[in-house]
Amino acid sequence: MYHLNIANKQMTNIDKIQFSEVGFRERQDLQEWIVSNPECLGEQLLIIQKEFNGFDNTSERLDLLALDKSGNLVIIENKTDSSGKDVVWQSVKYASYCSRLTDEKIINIFADYLRKYDSQNSDDYIASAKQKINEFLSDSTEDDIGLNPNETSQRIILVAAEFRQEVTSAVLWLMNFGINIRCIKCQLFKFNNDFFFDTQQIIPVPEVESFMIDIAEKKQEDIQIKNNKQSVLISFWSQFINATLSNAENLYANRTPSKDNWLGTKLGNGVGISVVITKESVKIRVEIKGNNKEDTLKIFDYLYQHKEEIESKFQYPVNWERCPETVYSFIIITNEAVGYSDKSEWRGANEFLIEESYKMQKILKSLLDKFVL
């Protein structure tokens, strides 16, 4: 930072100093500066408590508790010099504690703050707290303030002169999981007998903050979609395995329901059968894999010699995939009338997979018993 002398067209370096050099402390100084002007953190915030320790079964206390313009609770942790190595863990703990705070508790917390620090308030601190919160949120009503909307809406702001690498690494990792957390670097400067205080958001970088948030939300959406799909598949395969138990030639009796979209079993001689389900179809997939490409093609060609015999057993088209460039080749039967996206189709999907896989198992075993590489 530089001081400009406009008249002389000169600038003078303003020295950056450590807070501890001049005796400034976290609670008595940095914390109070933020309370007096929370906009220094880059947004409008309503401070509702200092040194808050109203958590059950613990004496821990967070530095500052605030509300943002959306009614989310904001946990603010301050460090005058280094962030230390435990600040992320501390703030995440506090956020988890705060996730259980109701509208009533938040109003009481703010009322207690006004009682301690705002001597101009009336005796009815609860009413005053509601009024100030409504004025701050501007679009809320007294009966339905809508604070702390859900268990993951809490935000974290870390303020420090320097951030250790393990802290920034943890913050970036948490952002990938949708945790709303920011790092704001605070700096102290001295010029002659005057002190200057400056803040700069370093994570996420303001210019790409919206992009990073969108990416994190997309990741969480993808994870949720994947988890939902896996839950559906486990449920489907549970039904499938149960439906096969009555068959004496059951290939899947000892299998457990899978989160994948296929279940496979070996027949021997380099051949296996997989039953496959997608959102819109079900398949019987014969997988041919010899000790090398040449062996794979020999097995495939042997079975292809019996193409008419094999295809005559099935009412669905049989697709032959000879793959000379890989160690795998395939025979695939597909039914595009059913899939896992519609649960009402599961019975038909199970019937196809069970009946057609047993047919394929029977004819392949008969043919492979006569085959020698």
C-alpha atoms as a printed R data frame, in Angstrom:
    type eleno elety resid chain resno       x       y       z
1   ATOM     1    CA   MET     A     1   0.000   0.000   0.000
2   ATOM     2    CA   TYR     A     2   1.238   3.470  -0.896
3   ATOM     3    CA   HIS     A     3   0.454   7.027   0.135
4   ATOM     4    CA   LEU     A     4   0.088   9.344  -2.858
5   ATOM     5    CA   ASN     A     5   1.333  12.926  -2.872
6   ATOM     6    CA   ILE     A     6  -0.662  14.321  -5.767
7   ATOM     7    CA   ALA     A     7   1.084  17.668  -5.829
8   ATOM     8    CA   ASN     A     8   4.593  16.218  -6.053
9   ATOM     9    CA   LYS     A     9   3.593  13.208  -8.180
10  ATOM    10    CA   GLN     A    10   5.189  10.935  -5.615
11  ATOM    11    CA   MET     A    11   4.093   7.985  -3.558
12  ATOM    12    CA   THR     A    12   5.426   6.706  -0.262
13  ATOM    13    CA   ASN     A    13   5.328   3.103   0.873
14  ATOM    14    CA   ILE     A    14   3.039   2.480   3.834
15  ATOM    15    CA   ASP     A    15   4.524  -0.166   6.066
16  ATOM    16    CA   LYS     A    16   2.586  -3.321   6.725
17  ATOM    17    CA   ILE     A    17   2.873  -4.343  10.377
18  ATOM    18    CA   GLN     A    18   1.828  -7.230  12.561
19  ATOM    19    CA   PHE     A    19  -1.076  -6.682  14.924
20  ATOM    20    CA   SER     A    20   1.045  -7.950  17.797
21  ATOM    21    CA   GLU     A    21   3.738  -5.348  17.083
22  ATOM    22    CA   VAL     A    22   1.490  -2.588  18.391
23  ATOM    23    CA   GLY     A    23  -0.417  -4.660  20.938
24  ATOM    24    CA   PHE     A    24  -3.657  -5.106  19.009
25  ATOM    25    CA   ARG     A    25  -5.523  -8.231  20.110
26  ATOM    26    CA   GLU     A    26  -8.217 -10.475  18.662
27  ATOM    27    CA   ARG     A    27 -11.100  -9.888  21.039
28  ATOM    28    CA   GLN     A    28 -10.400  -6.393  22.299
29  ATOM    29    CA   ASP     A    29  -9.494  -4.905  18.921
30  ATOM    30    CA   LEU     A    30 -10.041  -6.933  15.714
31  ATOM    31    CA   GLN     A    31 -13.356  -8.310  16.912
32  ATOM    32    CA   GLU     A    32 -14.632  -4.859  17.884
33  ATOM    33    CA   TRP     A    33 -13.595  -3.343  14.552
34  ATOM    34    CA   ILE     A    34 -15.658  -5.987  12.762
35  ATOM    35    CA   VAL     A    35 -18.625  -5.449  15.090
36  ATOM    36    CA   SER     A    36 -18.552  -1.702  14.423
37  ATOM    37    CA   ASN     A    37 -18.386  -2.208  10.651
38  ATOM    38    CA   PRO     A    38 -19.223  -5.772   9.542
39  ATOM    39    CA   GLU     A    39 -19.309  -4.556   5.916
40  ATOM    40    CA   CYS     A    40 -15.498  -4.792   6.030
41  ATOM    41    CA   LEU     A    41 -16.073  -8.530   5.406
42  ATOM    42    CA   GLY     A    42 -17.501  -7.743   1.997
43  ATOM    43    CA   GLU     A    43 -21.241  -7.917   2.646
44  ATOM    44    CA   GLN     A    44 -24.011  -6.675   4.871
45  ATOM    45    CA   LEU     A    45 -24.171  -8.645   8.108
46  ATOM    46    CA   LEU     A    46 -26.109  -8.207  11.334
47  ATOM    47    CA   ILE     A    47 -23.984  -9.129  14.362
48  ATOM    48    CA   ILE     A    48 -26.255 -10.889  16.869
49  ATOM    49    CA   GLN     A    49 -23.744 -12.076  19.490
50  ATOM    50    CA   LYS     A    50 -20.125 -11.870  20.617
51  ATOM    51    CA   GLU     A    51 -18.263 -14.696  22.340
52  ATOM    52    CA   PHE     A    52 -21.306 -16.910  21.991
53  ATOM    53    CA   ASN     A    53 -21.172 -19.978  24.242
54  ATOM    54    CA   GLY     A    54 -24.802 -21.059  24.350
55  ATOM    55    CA   PHE     A    55 -24.132 -24.602  23.143
56  ATOM    56    CA   ASP     A    56 -25.322 -27.671  25.041
57  ATOM    57    CA   ASN     A    57 -22.756 -29.788  26.899
58  ATOM    58    CA   THR     A    58 -19.743 -27.677  25.941
59  ATOM    59    CA   SER     A    59 -18.115 -24.476  27.146
60  ATOM    60    CA   GLU     A    60 -16.702 -23.625  23.706
61  ATOM    61    CA   ARG     A    61 -17.434 -20.187  22.326
62  ATOM    62    CA   LEU     A    62 -17.321 -18.717  18.862
63  ATOM    63    CA   ASP     A    63 -16.013 -15.216  18.211
64  ATOM    64    CA   LEU     A    64 -18.941 -13.628  16.383
65  ATOM    65    CA   LEU     A    65 -22.363 -14.844  15.325
66  ATOM    66    CA   ALA     A    66 -24.195 -12.945  12.583
67  ATOM    67    CA   LEU     A    67 -27.071 -13.103  10.122
68  ATOM    68    CA   ASP     A    68 -26.752 -12.465   6.393
69  ATOM    69    CA   LYS     A    69 -29.419 -10.935   4.178
70  ATOM    70    CA   SER     A    70 -30.959 -14.364   3.521
71  ATOM    71    CA   GLY     A    71 -31.409 -15.152   7.207
72  ATOM    72    CA   ASN     A    72 -28.518 -17.616   7.279
73  ATOM    73    CA   LEU     A    73 -26.385 -17.842  10.384
74  ATOM    74    CA   VAL     A    74 -22.790 -16.754   9.808
75  ATOM    75    CA   ILE     A    75 -20.022 -18.020  12.084
76  ATOM    76    CA   ILE     A    76 -17.090 -15.571  12.140
77  ATOM    77    CA   GLU     A    77 -13.727 -16.624  13.572
78  ATOM    78    CA   ASN     A    78 -10.976 -13.998  13.962
79  ATOM    79    CA   LYS     A    79  -7.202 -14.337  14.229
80  ATOM    80    CA   THR     A    80  -4.968 -11.264  14.328
81  ATOM    81    CA   ASP     A    81  -1.890 -13.007  12.981
82  ATOM    82    CA   SER     A    82  -1.704 -16.640  11.783
83  ATOM    83    CA   SER     A    83  -4.935 -18.536  11.313
84  ATOM    84    CA   GLY     A    84  -3.507 -21.437  13.309
85  ATOM    85    CA   LYS     A    85  -4.046 -25.019  12.197
86  ATOM    86    CA   ASP     A    86  -7.317 -25.781  14.010
87  ATOM    87    CA   VAL     A    87  -9.513 -22.857  12.946
88  ATOM    88    CA   VAL     A    88 -11.369 -24.852  10.256
89  ATOM    89    CA   TRP     A    89 -12.201 -27.654  12.669
90  ATOM    90    CA   GLN     A    90 -13.340 -25.148  15.294
91  ATOM    91    CA   SER     A    91 -15.566 -23.244  12.884
92  ATOM    92    CA   VAL     A    92 -17.135 -26.423  11.456
93  ATOM    93    CA   LYS     A    93 -17.945 -27.546  15.001
94  ATOM    94    CA   TYR     A    94 -19.586 -24.207  15.736
95  ATOM    95    CA   ALA     A    95 -21.565 -24.383  12.491
96  ATOM    96    CA   SER     A    96 -22.835 -27.833  13.457
97  ATOM    97    CA   TYR     A    97 -23.866 -26.538  16.885
98  ATOM    98    CA   CYS     A    98 -25.656 -23.580  15.296
99  ATOM    99    CA   SER     A    99 -27.515 -25.784  12.807
100 ATOM   100    CA   ARG     A   100 -29.992 -26.652  15.562
101 ATOM   101    CA   LEU     A   101 -30.856 -23.072  16.520
102 ATOM   102    CA   THR     A   102 -34.527 -22.187  15.991
103 ATOM   103    CA   ASP     A   103 -35.998 -18.779  15.184
104 ATOM   104    CA   GLU     A   104 -36.954 -18.361  18.827
105 ATOM   105    CA   LYS     A   105 -33.469 -19.193  20.096
106 ATOM   106    CA   ILE     A   106 -31.831 -16.870  17.571
107 ATOM   107    CA   ILE     A   107 -34.103 -13.997  18.593
108 ATOM   108    CA   ASN     A   108 -33.316 -14.672  22.259
109 ATOM   109    CA   ILE     A   109 -29.578 -14.716  21.477
110 ATOM   110    CA   PHE     A   110 -29.852 -11.346  19.751
111 ATOM   111    CA   ALA     A   111 -32.031  -9.950  22.536
112 ATOM   112    CA   ASP     A   112 -29.345 -10.943  25.039
113 ATOM   113    CA   TYR     A   113 -26.762  -9.193  22.867
114 ATOM   114    CA   LEU     A   114 -28.840  -6.000  22.829
115 ATOM   115    CA   ARG     A   115 -29.302  -6.216  26.577
116 ATOM   116    CA   LYS     A   116 -25.519  -6.343  27.076
117 ATOM   117    CA   TYR     A   117 -24.257  -3.958  24.427
118 ATOM   118    CA   ASP     A   118 -27.051  -1.607  23.261
119 ATOM   119    CA   SER     A   119 -27.964   0.776  26.053
120 ATOM   120    CA   GLN     A   120 -30.348   2.744  23.802
121 ATOM   121    CA   ASN     A   121 -32.812  -0.134  23.585
122 ATOM   122    CA   SER     A   122 -36.071  -0.316  25.451
123 ATOM   123    CA   ASP     A   123 -36.738  -2.865  28.142
124 ATOM   124    CA   ASP     A   124 -38.499  -5.149  25.662
125 ATOM   125    CA   TYR     A   125 -35.381  -6.635  24.108
126 ATOM   126    CA   ILE     A   126 -37.260  -9.493  22.443
127 ATOM   127    CA   ALA     A   127 -39.462  -7.065  20.512
128 ATOM   128    CA   SER     A   128 -36.441  -4.940  19.691
129 ATOM   129    CA   ALA     A   129 -34.529  -7.990  18.405
130 ATOM   130    CA   LYS     A   130 -37.428  -8.991  16.149
131 ATOM   131    CA   GLN     A   131 -37.749  -5.458  14.823
132 ATOM   132    CA   LYS     A   132 -34.044  -5.093  14.049
133 ATOM   133    CA   ILE     A   133 -33.913  -8.482  12.328
134 ATOM   134    CA   ASN     A   134 -36.986  -7.652  10.243
135 ATOM   135    CA   GLU     A   135 -35.527  -4.308   9.279
136 ATOM   136    CA   PHE     A   136 -32.257  -5.971   8.329
137 ATOM   137    CA   LEU     A   137 -33.955  -8.668   6.239
138 ATOM   138    CA   SER     A   138 -36.422  -6.062   4.917
139 ATOM   139    CA   ASP     A   139 -38.680  -8.612   3.189
140 ATOM   140    CA   SER     A   140 -39.657 -10.649   6.253
141 ATOM   141    CA   THR     A   141 -42.651 -10.379   8.574
142 ATOM   142    CA   GLU     A   142 -42.558 -10.402  12.344
143 ATOM   143    CA   ASP     A   143 -44.497 -13.657  12.570
144 ATOM   144    CA   ASP     A   144 -42.418 -15.519   9.997
145 ATOM   145    CA   ILE     A   145 -38.816 -14.360  10.041
146 ATOM   146    CA   GLY     A   146 -37.444 -17.565   8.484
147 ATOM   147    CA   LEU     A   147 -34.017 -17.710  10.098
148 ATOM   148    CA   ASN     A   148 -31.453 -20.500   9.784
149 ATOM   149    CA   PRO     A   149 -33.501 -22.118   6.959
150 ATOM   150    CA   ASN     A   150 -32.070 -25.633   7.136
151 ATOM   151    CA   GLU     A   151 -29.366 -27.806   8.673
152 ATOM   152    CA   THR     A   152 -26.804 -26.967   5.999
153 ATOM   153    CA   SER     A   153 -27.482 -23.246   5.472
154 ATOM   154    CA   GLN     A   154 -24.896 -22.097   8.010
155 ATOM   155    CA   ARG     A   155 -21.970 -20.086   6.631
156 ATOM   156    CA   ILE     A   156 -18.418 -19.637   7.888
157 ATOM   157    CA   ILE     A   157 -16.114 -16.636   7.541
158 ATOM   158    CA   LEU     A   158 -12.503 -16.990   8.674
159 ATOM   159    CA   VAL     A   159 -10.583 -13.767   9.250
160 ATOM   160    CA   ALA     A   160  -6.801 -13.782   9.733
161 ATOM   161    CA   ALA     A   161  -3.651 -11.887   8.789
162 ATOM   162    CA   GLU     A   162  -2.125 -15.064   7.352
163 ATOM   163    CA   PHE     A   163  -3.645 -18.430   6.439
164 ATOM   164    CA   ARG     A   164  -1.681 -21.621   6.859
165 ATOM   165    CA   GLN     A   165  -1.578 -24.010   3.929
166 ATOM   166    CA   GLU     A   166  -3.459 -26.747   5.785
167 ATOM   167    CA   VAL     A   167  -6.251 -24.252   6.414
168 ATOM   168    CA   THR     A   168  -6.632 -23.107   2.809
169 ATOM   169    CA   SER     A   169  -6.430 -26.715   1.613
170 ATOM   170    CA   ALA     A   170  -9.204 -27.766   4.015
171 ATOM   171    CA   VAL     A   171 -11.366 -24.784   3.032
172 ATOM   172    CA   LEU     A   172 -11.107 -25.565  -0.683
173 ATOM   173    CA   TRP     A   173 -11.934 -29.221   0.016
174 ATOM   174    CA   LEU     A   174 -14.999 -28.302   2.082
175 ATOM   175    CA   MET     A   175 -16.251 -26.021  -0.681
176 ATOM   176    CA   ASN     A   176 -16.427 -29.045  -2.973
177 ATOM   177    CA   PHE     A   177 -19.063 -30.458  -0.618
178 ATOM   178    CA   GLY     A   178 -21.213 -27.353  -0.682
179 ATOM   179    CA   ILE     A   179 -19.952 -25.838   2.590
180 ATOM   180    CA   ASN     A   180 -20.257 -22.058   2.340
181 ATOM   181    CA   ILE     A   181 -16.910 -20.967   3.780
182 ATOM   182    CA   ARG     A   182 -14.716 -17.950   3.018
183 ATOM   183    CA   CYS     A   183 -11.244 -16.792   3.995
184 ATOM   184    CA   ILE     A   184 -10.700 -13.072   4.425
185 ATOM   185    CA   LYS     A   185  -7.181 -11.760   4.880
186 ATOM   186    CA   CYS     A   186  -6.898  -8.733   7.166
187 ATOM   187    CA   GLN     A   187  -3.873  -6.438   7.077
188 ATOM   188    CA   LEU     A   188  -2.661  -3.599   9.266
189 ATOM   189    CA   PHE     A   189  -0.640  -0.656   7.965
190 ATOM   190    CA   LYS     A   190   0.999   2.304   9.669
191 ATOM   191    CA   PHE     A   191   1.791   5.694   8.158
192 ATOM   192    CA   ASN     A   192   3.249   8.296  10.477
193 ATOM   193    CA   ASN     A   193   0.985   8.036  13.520
194 ATOM   194    CA   ASP     A   194  -2.041   6.671  11.669
195 ATOM   195    CA   PHE     A   195  -3.139   3.056  11.332
196 ATOM   196    CA   PHE     A   196  -4.953   1.632   8.310
197 ATOM   197    CA   PHE     A   197  -6.941  -1.596   8.239
198 ATOM   198    CA   ASP     A   198  -7.700  -3.525   5.055
199 ATOM   199    CA   THR     A   199  -9.500  -6.776   4.237
200 ATOM   200    CA   GLN     A   200  -9.316  -8.936   1.129
201 ATOM   201    CA   GLN     A   201 -11.270 -12.083   0.340
202 ATOM   202    CA   ILE     A   202  -8.767 -14.690  -0.832
203 ATOM   203    CA   ILE     A   203 -10.959 -17.821  -0.901
204 ATOM   204    CA   PRO     A   204 -12.939 -18.023  -3.001
205 ATOM   205    CA   VAL     A   205 -11.417 -15.344  -5.215
206 ATOM   206    CA   PRO     A   206 -14.289 -12.857  -5.658
207 ATOM   207    CA   GLU     A   207 -14.031 -12.827  -9.460
208 ATOM   208    CA   VAL     A   208 -14.725 -16.573  -9.634
209 ATOM   209    CA   GLU     A   209 -16.786 -17.043  -6.474
210 ATOM   210    CA   SER     A   210 -20.065 -17.547  -8.337
211 ATOM   211    CA   PHE     A   211 -18.403 -20.026 -10.689
212 ATOM   212    CA   MET     A   212 -16.876 -22.007  -7.797
213 ATOM   213    CA   ILE     A   213 -20.207 -22.125  -5.986
214 ATOM   214    CA   ASP     A   214 -21.937 -23.344  -9.162
215 ATOM   215    CA   ILE     A   215 -19.302 -26.060  -9.606
216 ATOM   216    CA   ALA     A   216 -19.684 -27.173  -5.973
217 ATOM   217    CA   GLU     A   217 -23.475 -27.275  -6.299
218 ATOM   218    CA   LYS     A   218 -23.191 -29.261  -9.531
219 ATOM   219    CA   LYS     A   219 -20.911 -31.768  -7.793
220 ATOM   220    CA   GLN     A   220 -23.396 -32.179  -4.968
221 ATOM   221    CA   GLU     A   221 -26.240 -32.578  -7.456
222 ATOM   222    CA   ASP     A   222 -24.269 -35.242  -9.319
223 ATOM   223    CA   ILE     A   223 -23.516 -37.047  -6.060
224 ATOM   224    CA   GLN     A   224 -27.209 -36.987  -5.130
225 ATOM   225    CA   ILE     A   225 -28.206 -38.327  -8.548
226 ATOM   226    CA   LYS     A   226 -25.593 -41.079  -8.244
227 ATOM   227    CA   ASN     A   227 -26.732 -41.998  -4.729
228 ATOM   228    CA   ASN     A   228 -30.363 -42.119  -5.852
229 ATOM   229    CA   LYS     A   229 -29.447 -44.326  -8.812
230 ATOM   230    CA   GLN     A   230 -27.429 -46.679  -6.610
231 ATOM   231    CA   SER     A   231 -30.319 -46.956  -4.146
232 ATOM   232    CA   VAL     A   232 -32.697 -47.874  -6.982
233 ATOM   233    CA   LEU     A   233 -30.296 -50.466  -8.372
234 ATOM   234    CA   ILE     A   234 -29.769 -52.109  -4.972
235 ATOM   235    CA   SER     A   235 -33.526 -52.357  -4.579
236 ATOM   236    CA   PHE     A   236 -33.943 -53.809  -8.080
237 ATOM   237    CA   TRP     A   237 -31.220 -56.432  -7.666
238 ATOM   238    CA   SER     A   238 -32.685 -57.439  -4.297
239 ATOM   239    CA   GLN     A   239 -35.922 -58.289  -6.059
240 ATOM   240    CA   PHE     A   240 -34.053 -60.007  -8.881
241 ATOM   241    CA   ILE     A   241 -31.996 -62.240  -6.559
242 ATOM   242    CA   ASN     A   242 -35.079 -63.165  -4.521
243 ATOM   243    CA   ALA     A   243 -36.927 -64.051  -7.724
244 ATOM   244    CA   THR     A   244 -34.157 -66.457  -8.791
245 ATOM   245    CA   LEU     A   245 -34.114 -68.462  -5.547
246 ATOM   246    CA   SER     A   246 -36.832 -70.856  -6.684
247 ATOM   247    CA   ASN     A   247 -34.839 -71.928  -9.733
248 ATOM   248    CA   ALA     A   248 -32.681 -75.003  -9.245
249 ATOM   249    CA   GLU     A   249 -30.125 -73.706 -11.748
250 ATOM   250    CA   ASN     A   250 -29.853 -70.339 -10.040
251 ATOM   251    CA   LEU     A   251 -26.654 -68.513 -11.007
252 ATOM   252    CA   TYR     A   252 -27.076 -65.696  -8.479
253 ATOM   253    CA   ALA     A   253 -28.092 -67.375  -5.203
254 ATOM   254    CA   ASN     A   254 -24.975 -66.307  -3.353
255 ATOM   255    CA   ARG     A   255 -24.845 -62.761  -4.737
256 ATOM   256    CA   THR     A   256 -25.582 -59.609  -2.796
257 ATOM   257    CA   PRO     A   257 -27.560 -56.731  -4.301
258 ATOM   258    CA   SER     A   258 -25.248 -54.460  -6.293
259 ATOM   259    CA   LYS     A   259 -25.147 -50.681  -6.675
260 ATOM   260    CA   ASP     A   260 -23.883 -51.262 -10.214
261 ATOM   261    CA   ASN     A   261 -26.210 -51.828 -13.169
262 ATOM   262    CA   TRP     A   262 -25.031 -55.378 -13.765
263 ATOM   263    CA   LEU     A   263 -24.496 -58.738 -12.087
264 ATOM   264    CA   GLY     A   264 -22.139 -61.265 -13.614
265 ATOM   265    CA   THR     A   265 -21.183 -64.899 -13.265
266 ATOM   266    CA   LYS     A   266 -18.630 -67.228 -14.914
267 ATOM   267    CA   LEU     A   267 -19.487 -70.292 -16.998
268 ATOM   268    CA   GLY     A   268 -15.920 -71.431 -17.630
269 ATOM   269    CA   ASN     A   269 -13.789 -71.733 -20.781
270 ATOM   270    CA   GLY     A   270 -13.350 -67.971 -20.876
271 ATOM   271    CA   VAL     A   271 -17.067 -67.215 -21.002
272 ATOM   272    CA   GLY     A   272 -19.270 -65.371 -18.516
273 ATOM   273    CA   ILE     A   273 -22.836 -64.042 -18.449
274 ATOM   274    CA   SER     A   274 -23.936 -60.676 -17.098
275 ATOM   275    CA   VAL     A   275 -27.463 -59.475 -16.582
276 ATOM   276    CA   VAL     A   276 -27.613 -55.720 -17.198
277 ATOM   277    CA   ILE     A   277 -30.276 -53.092 -16.581
278 ATOM   278    CA   THR     A   278 -30.334 -49.446 -17.670
279 ATOM   279    CA   LYS     A   279 -32.996 -46.793 -17.258
280 ATOM   280    CA   GLU     A   280 -34.647 -47.868 -20.518
281 ATOM   281    CA   SER     A   281 -33.546 -51.449 -21.257
282 ATOM   282    CA   VAL     A   282 -32.359 -54.824 -19.982
283 ATOM   283    CA   LYS     A   283 -29.673 -57.020 -21.528
284 ATOM   284    CA   ILE     A   284 -28.147 -60.446 -21.389
285 ATOM   285    CA   ARG     A   285 -24.468 -59.956 -22.120
286 ATOM   286    CA   VAL     A   286 -22.187 -62.884 -22.878
287 ATOM   287    CA   GLU     A   287 -18.590 -61.866 -22.237
288 ATOM   288    CA   ILE     A   288 -15.866 -63.840 -23.989
289 ATOM   289    CA   LYS     A   289 -12.317 -63.407 -22.727
290 ATOM   290    CA   GLY     A   290  -9.565 -65.886 -23.467
291 ATOM   291    CA   ASN     A   291  -5.970 -65.856 -22.270
292 ATOM   292    CA   ASN     A   292  -5.179 -63.532 -25.183
293 ATOM   293    CA   LYS     A   293  -6.845 -61.942 -28.201
294 ATOM   294    CA   GLU     A   294  -6.370 -65.022 -30.343
295 ATOM   295    CA   ASP     A   295  -8.012 -67.331 -27.804
296 ATOM   296    CA   THR     A   296 -10.915 -64.900 -27.415
297 ATOM   297    CA   LEU     A   297 -11.544 -64.889 -31.148
298 ATOM   298    CA   LYS     A   298 -11.338 -68.713 -31.314
299 ATOM   299    CA   ILE     A   299 -14.034 -69.036 -28.653
300 ATOM   300    CA   PHE     A   300 -16.191 -66.374 -30.302
301 ATOM   301    CA   ASP     A   301 -15.834 -67.938 -33.765
302 ATOM   302    CA   TYR     A   302 -16.712 -71.364 -32.383
303 ATOM   303    CA   LEU     A   303 -19.918 -70.009 -30.873
304 ATOM   304    CA   TYR     A   304 -20.662 -68.033 -34.034
305 ATOM   305    CA   GLN     A   305 -20.605 -71.294 -35.988
306 ATOM   306    CA   HIS     A   306 -23.695 -72.172 -33.922
307 ATOM   307    CA   LYS     A   307 -25.333 -68.786 -34.550
308 ATOM   308    CA   GLU     A   308 -28.593 -70.167 -35.917
309 ATOM   309    CA   GLU     A   309 -28.910 -72.698 -33.109
310 ATOM   310    CA   ILE     A   310 -28.335 -70.011 -30.462
311 ATOM   311    CA   GLU     A   311 -30.598 -67.378 -32.029
312 ATOM   312    CA   SER     A   312 -33.450 -69.857 -32.438
313 ATOM   313    CA   LYS     A   313 -33.775 -70.041 -28.647
314 ATOM   314    CA   PHE     A   314 -34.549 -66.331 -28.261
315 ATOM   315    CA   GLN     A   315 -37.384 -64.103 -29.437
316 ATOM   316    CA   TYR     A   316 -35.217 -60.999 -29.144
317 ATOM   317    CA   PRO     A   317 -32.465 -59.997 -31.622
318 ATOM   318    CA   VAL     A   318 -28.977 -61.339 -30.857
319 ATOM   319    CA   ASN     A   319 -26.090 -58.968 -31.486
320 ATOM   320    CA   TRP     A   320 -22.672 -60.520 -32.178
321 ATOM   321    CA   GLU     A   321 -19.714 -58.249 -31.395
322 ATOM   322    CA   ARG     A   322 -16.391 -59.693 -32.587
323 ATOM   323    CA   CYS     A   323 -13.642 -57.356 -31.337
324 ATOM   324    CA   PRO     A   324 -10.257 -58.367 -32.801
325 ATOM   325    CA   GLU     A   325  -8.443 -55.359 -31.304
326 ATOM   326    CA   THR     A   326  -9.312 -56.163 -27.682
327 ATOM   327    CA   VAL     A   327  -9.234 -59.184 -25.415
328 ATOM   328    CA   TYR     A   328 -13.055 -59.131 -25.126
329 ATOM   329    CA   SER     A   329 -15.832 -60.067 -27.533
330 ATOM   330    CA   PHE     A   330 -19.569 -60.118 -26.802
331 ATOM   331    CA   ILE     A   331 -22.935 -61.642 -27.564
332 ATOM   332    CA   ILE     A   332 -25.762 -59.353 -26.442
333 ATOM   333    CA   ILE     A   333 -29.540 -59.731 -26.280
334 ATOM   334    CA   THR     A   334 -31.493 -56.548 -25.534
335 ATOM   335    CA   ASN     A   335 -35.068 -55.850 -24.497
336 ATOM   336    CA   GLU     A   336 -35.826 -52.140 -24.833
337 ATOM   337    CA   ALA     A   337 -39.374 -52.408 -23.501
338 ATOM   338    CA   VAL     A   338 -38.456 -52.292 -19.804
339 ATOM   339    CA   GLY     A   339 -35.864 -50.639 -17.525
340 ATOM   340    CA   TYR     A   340 -35.289 -49.478 -13.964
341 ATOM   341    CA   SER     A   341 -36.640 -45.903 -14.366
342 ATOM   342    CA   ASP     A   342 -40.245 -47.118 -13.975
343 ATOM   343    CA   LYS     A   343 -40.768 -49.413 -11.009
344 ATOM   344    CA   SER     A   344 -43.894 -50.845 -12.604
345 ATOM   345    CA   GLU     A   345 -41.588 -52.392 -15.230
346 ATOM   346    CA   TRP     A   346 -39.400 -54.237 -12.736
347 ATOM   347    CA   ARG     A   347 -41.406 -57.445 -12.845
348 ATOM   348    CA   GLY     A   348 -41.098 -57.637 -16.619
349 ATOM   349    CA   ALA     A   349 -37.393 -56.804 -16.403
350 ATOM   350    CA   ASN     A   350 -36.836 -59.579 -13.868
351 ATOM   351    CA   GLU     A   351 -38.726 -62.115 -15.948
352 ATOM   352    CA   PHE     A   352 -36.661 -61.293 -19.030
353 ATOM   353    CA   LEU     A   353 -33.320 -61.404 -17.205
354 ATOM   354    CA   ILE     A   354 -34.098 -64.663 -15.409
355 ATOM   355    CA   GLU     A   355 -35.600 -66.567 -18.330
356 ATOM   356    CA   GLU     A   356 -33.177 -65.402 -21.003
357 ATOM   357    CA   SER     A   357 -30.061 -65.768 -18.847
358 ATOM   358    CA   TYR     A   358 -31.005 -69.375 -17.999
359 ATOM   359    CA   LYS     A   359 -31.600 -70.130 -21.671
360 ATOM   360    CA   MET     A   360 -28.232 -68.662 -22.557
361 ATOM   361    CA   GLN     A   361 -26.532 -70.487 -19.704
362 ATOM   362    CA   LYS     A   362 -27.975 -73.819 -20.827
363 ATOM   363    CA   ILE     A   363 -27.066 -73.581 -24.501
364 ATOM   364    CA   LEU     A   364 -23.585 -72.164 -23.862
365 ATOM   365    CA   LYS     A   365 -22.726 -74.912 -21.384
366 ATOM   366    CA   SER     A   366 -23.848 -77.523 -23.897
367 ATOM   367    CA   LEU     A   367 -21.671 -76.015 -26.606
368 ATOM   368    CA   LEU     A   368 -18.637 -75.249 -24.437
369 ATOM   369    CA   ASP     A   369 -18.528 -78.801 -23.050
370 ATOM   370    CA   LYS     A   370 -17.565 -79.878 -26.605
371 ATOM   371    CA   PHE     A   371 -15.044 -77.083 -27.177
372 ATOM   372    CA   VAL     A   372 -11.277 -77.362 -26.724
373 ATOM   373    CA   LEU     A   373  -8.878 -74.523 -27.496
